Amino acid sequence: MKITAVTCVKNEGPFLLEWIAFHQNIGVTDFLFYSNDCDDGTDTLLDALSELDHVVHLPNPAEGRNYQMEALKDAKKQDVVLDADWVWIADVDEFPNIHVGDHSFAALIDACDDPQTISLNFQFFANNDIEHFTDQPVIGQFTHSHNPDMWCGESAVEVKSLVRQDFPLQYYGAHRPFFKAKVKKNKRPSWTDGAGRAVPHRFLVAANPRRIRRFPAAGARAFATLNHYALRSLDSYLVKNDRGDVNRENRAFDDTYWRERNDPAWEDASIHRYLPALKKQMGKLKAQGNIGALHDACVAAHIARRDALLEQKEYRNMQKQLRNASKLPPQEEEMLRELGLLEEAT
């Protein structure tokens, strides 16, 4: 079974080998990477991995700023996607945590009775008050998340999707595929959540703009969830903000994204079952050609960028603000304030 993972990257060098090794261990056979505007060695490392036939690496074809959607439009016509039995579209801070069988994609597909699409709900992992970047697997460092059935007071949580080749595809979205408008009702694709249940109808047909990429997570994670490490260490989050090339000079930094994903109410270390095999596979990759040296160069560039950012007052202020930010998501904090329970909750 051929499974192709498709992703877009910019300055993700220190995290590439973990993501590739993890996905190789759960059954991904091919990778399609699109990169743009990298200055930390990401593109050089991907080129080296491409030469060793581990990945296909292409420049992002976007001419404007819609990098991901332009890349996914291009991916649809690439052989590495066309020849795949399944396509998995995700980011390099996202890791499927599969609870059934041998914890592989094949086991998940079997548990869900081989549908045409499986959509996994996000579980956003908090920063765990980890300040400094270390060159260790991300999945081993962060163990706390929001209640996975509820995020920021809402039961609907975003998803990412594994898509079978015979899906009646109109186009790939970043979170889910969309099928052709003229598909008859009795020909609509079979589509399950991470518990093998049919996804909600309004999600299936993309009937509600607010629900086209999410649905309630309660009960939807029996077979798998999608661990999302959007924050990582505080160091890496500062570099991530710089990577987004947002000019914050003379305006306040908005910590909403951080606070929404930094809820440590729930402890879940179940993904640690993958760590022994992950470390072994990462070691194999590093031992090939100059992969290890290129990875180390990316790590050094990441740390150097962190140091350079902290020479700037606005980033020192950002660092301080994030350190001191409430662990309550803004929506929950507002609700507690309205109920007069904020002091008790904090």
C-alpha positions in Angstrom: 0.0 0.0 0.0 1.4 3.4 -1.1 0.7 6.3 1.2 1.9 9.7 0.2 2.2 12.6 2.7 2.0 16.1 1.3 3.2 19.1 3.3 4.4 22.7 2.9 7.3 24.1 4.9 9.3 27.2 5.6 12.2 27.2 8.0 11.2 23.8 9.6 14.7 22.3 9.4 15.1 21.0 13.0 11.8 19.2 12.9 11.9 17.5 9.5 13.6 14.2 10.3 11.3 13.5 13.3 8.2 14.1 11.1 9.5 12.0 8.3 10.8 9.1 10.5 7.5 9.1 12.5 5.4 8.8 9.3 7.7 6.2 7.8 7.1 4.1 10.9 3.3 4.4 10.6 3.3 3.4 7.0 3.9 6.4 4.8 5.9 5.3 1.8 6.3 8.6 -0.1 6.6 12.3 0.8 5.9 15.4 -1.3 7.4 18.6 0.3 6.9 22.1 -1.0 9.2 24.7 0.4 9.5 28.5 0.1 11.8 31.3 1.3 13.9 29.1 3.6 17.0 30.4 5.2 17.7 27.8 7.9 18.8 25.0 5.7 15.4 23.4 5.3 15.6 23.3 1.5 19.2 22.0 1.5 18.2 19.1 3.9 15.2 18.3 1.7 17.3 18.3 -1.4 19.7 15.8 0.3 16.8 13.6 1.3 15.4 13.8 -2.2 18.8 12.6 -3.6 18.4 9.6 -1.3 14.9 9.0 -2.6 13.2 9.6 0.8 11.2 12.6 -0.5 10.1 14.6 -3.5 11.0 18.2 -2.9 9.6 21.0 -5.0 9.6 24.8 -4.8 6.2 26.1 -3.8 4.5 27.3 -7.0 2.5 30.1 -5.3 3.0 33.5 -6.9 1.1 35.3 -4.1 0.7 34.4 -0.4 -1.7 31.5 -0.8 1.1 29.1 -0.4 -0.7 26.0 0.8 -3.6 26.0 -1.5 -1.5 26.7 -4.6 0.8 23.8 -3.5 -2.2 21.5 -3.0 -3.5 22.4 -6.4 -0.1 21.5 -7.9 0.2 18.3 -5.8 -3.0 16.9 -7.4 -1.1 16.4 -10.7 2.2 15.1 -9.3 3.0 11.4 -9.9 3.9 10.8 -6.3 0.3 11.7 -5.5 -1.4 10.2 -8.5 0.3 6.9 -7.9 -0.6 6.7 -4.2 -3.3 4.5 -2.8 -3.9 7.1 0.0 -2.9 10.8 0.4 -2.3 12.4 3.8 -2.1 16.2 3.9 -0.7 17.6 7.1 1.9 20.0 8.6 5.2 19.0 10.2 3.9 19.8 13.7 1.0 17.3 13.3 1.3 13.6 14.3 -1.4 10.9 14.0 -1.6 9.0 17.3 -3.2 5.7 16.3 -4.6 3.6 19.1 -5.5 0.4 17.4 -3.6 -2.6 16.1 0.0 -2.0 15.5 -0.6 1.8 15.6 -0.1 2.3 11.9 -2.2 3.9 9.2 -3.0 0.4 7.9 -4.4 -0.5 11.3 -6.5 2.7 11.3 -7.9 2.0 7.8 -8.8 -1.5 8.8 -10.5 -0.4 12.0 -12.5 2.2 10.1 -13.5 -0.5 7.5 -11.6 1.0 4.6 -13.6 4.1 3.9 -12.6 6.6 1.2 -11.6 9.3 3.7 -10.8 9.3 7.4 -10.7 12.7 9.2 -8.9 12.9 12.5 -9.6 15.6 15.1 -6.8 17.8 16.4 -5.6 17.6 20.0 -3.6 20.8 20.6 -0.6 20.2 22.9 0.4 23.0 25.3 3.8 24.5 25.8 4.3 22.7 29.1 6.2 25.8 30.3 9.2 24.6 28.2 11.2 27.6 27.3 14.3 26.4 25.6 14.5 24.6 22.3 16.3 21.2 22.6 17.1 18.9 19.7 14.9 16.1 21.0 11.7 14.6 19.5 8.8 17.0 20.0 6.3 14.2 20.7 8.4 13.3 23.8 8.5 16.8 25.3 4.9 17.9 25.4 2.3 15.9 27.3 -0.6 18.3 28.2 -3.5 19.5 26.1 -7.0 20.8 26.3 -9.8 18.3 27.0 -9.6 16.6 23.6 -13.4 16.6 23.4 -13.6 20.4 23.7 -11.4 23.2 22.6 -11.9 26.8 23.7 -15.4 26.0 24.9 -16.5 24.5 21.6 -17.2 20.9 20.9 -16.3 21.2 17.2 -12.6 20.7 16.6 -10.6 21.0 13.4 -9.5 17.9 11.4 -6.9 16.7 8.9 -7.8 13.9 6.5 -6.4 10.7 5.0 -7.9 10.3 1.5 -8.2 7.2 -0.6 -7.3 7.4 -4.3 -10.8 6.7 -5.6 -12.3 9.7 -3.7 -14.4 11.7 -6.3 -12.1 14.6 -5.9 -12.8 18.2 -6.9 -9.8 19.5 -5.0 -7.7 18.9 -1.9 -8.2 21.3 1.0 -5.7 21.7 3.8 -8.1 20.0 6.3 -10.3 17.8 4.1 -11.0 17.0 0.5 -14.0 18.3 -1.5 -15.9 16.1 -3.9 -17.4 17.1 -7.2 -20.6 19.0 -7.1 -22.4 16.5 -9.5 -21.8 13.4 -7.4 -25.1 11.7 -6.8 -26.3 11.3 -3.2 -25.9 7.5 -3.4 -22.4 7.9 -4.8 -21.1 10.3 -2.1 -17.8 9.0 -0.6 -17.7 6.8 2.5 -16.1 9.0 5.1 -15.4 8.4 8.8 -14.1 10.1 11.8 -11.2 8.6 13.9 -13.6 6.2 15.5 -14.9 4.7 12.3 -18.2 6.5 12.5 -19.7 8.4 9.5 -18.8 12.0 9.7 -21.7 14.5 10.3 -23.8 15.1 7.1 -23.2 18.9 7.0 -19.5 18.3 7.3 -19.6 15.7 4.5 -21.4 18.0 2.0 -19.6 21.2 3.2 -23.0 22.8 3.9 -22.0 25.2 6.5 -19.0 27.5 6.0 -18.2 27.4 9.7 -18.1 23.6 9.7 -16.4 22.6 6.5 -13.2 21.7 8.4 -14.3 20.6 11.8 -16.9 18.5 13.7 -17.5 17.5 17.3 -14.6 15.5 18.7 -16.5 13.7 21.5 -16.4 10.0 20.7 -14.5 10.6 17.5 -11.0 9.5 18.7 -11.5 5.9 19.7 -9.1 4.7 17.0 -6.9 7.8 16.5 -6.4 11.4 17.3 -4.1 14.0 15.7 -1.6 15.4 18.1 -0.8 19.0 17.1 2.3 20.7 18.5 1.6 24.2 17.3 3.5 25.9 20.1 6.5 23.7 20.9 9.1 25.5 23.1 8.9 29.2 23.7 12.1 29.6 21.7 10.6 27.8 18.7 7.4 29.8 18.9 9.4 33.1 18.7 11.1 31.7 15.6 7.8 30.6 14.2 6.4 34.1 14.6 9.4 35.5 12.8 9.0 32.9 10.1 5.5 34.3 9.4 7.3 37.6 8.6 4.8 39.7 10.5 6.0 43.2 11.1 5.1 44.0 14.7 6.9 47.2 15.0 4.8 49.9 16.7 1.9 47.6 17.4 0.9 45.2 20.1 1.5 41.5 19.9 -1.6 39.4 20.0 -1.2 36.3 22.2 -4.6 34.8 21.3 -3.2 31.9 19.1 -0.8 30.9 21.9 -3.4 31.1 24.6 -6.0 29.1 22.6 -3.5 26.3 22.3 -1.7 26.5 25.7 -4.4 24.8 27.8 -2.7 22.1 29.9 -5.8 20.7 31.5 -5.4 17.2 30.1 -2.4 14.9 30.4 -1.8 12.4 27.5 1.5 10.7 26.9 0.1 7.8 24.9 2.0 8.9 21.8 5.2 8.0 23.7 4.7 4.4 22.6 6.2 5.5 19.2 9.4 6.9 20.7 11.7 3.9 20.7 11.0 3.1 17.0 11.1 6.9 16.1 14.5 7.4 17.6 15.9 4.3 15.8 14.5 5.5 12.5 15.8 9.0 13.0 19.2 7.5 13.6 19.1 5.6 10.4 18.2 8.7 8.4 21.0 10.7 10.1 23.5 8.0 9.2 22.9 8.3 5.5 25.1 10.6 3.4 25.4 14.1 5.0 21.8 14.1 6.5 23.1 14.2 10.1 25.3 17.2 9.4 22.6 19.0 7.5 20.1 18.4 10.4 22.7 19.8 12.9 23.2 22.9 10.7 19.4 23.5 10.8 19.4 23.2 14.6 22.3 25.7 14.8 20.5 28.1 12.5 17.3 27.8 14.6 19.2 28.6 17.8 21.0 31.5 16.1 17.8 32.9 14.9 16.3 32.7 18.4 19.4 34.6 19.7 19.1 37.3 17.0 15.4 37.8 17.7 16.0 38.3 21.4 18.3 41.2 20.5 15.1 43.0 19.5 13.0 44.7 22.1 9.7 43.6 20.5 10.7 40.0 20.7 11.9 40.3 24.3 8.5 41.8 25.1 6.8 39.0 23.2 8.8 36.4 25.2 7.8 38.0 28.5 4.1 38.3 27.5 3.9 34.7 26.5 5.7 33.5 29.7 3.1 35.4 31.8 0.0 34.7 29.7 -2.9 33.0 31.3 -3.3 29.3 30.8 -7.0 29.8 30.2 -8.1 30.2 26.6 -9.5 33.8 26.1 -13.0 32.5 25.4 -13.1 30.4 28.6 -11.6 33.3 30.6 -14.3 35.6 29.4 -17.0 33.1 30.3 -15.7 32.7 33.8 -15.4 36.5 34.2 -19.0 36.9 33.2 -20.0 34.2 35.7 -17.9 35.8 38.4 -15.8 32.7 38.7 -12.5 34.0 37.4 -10.7 34.4 40.7 -11.8 30.9 41.8 -10.6 29.4 38.5 -7.2 31.0 38.6 
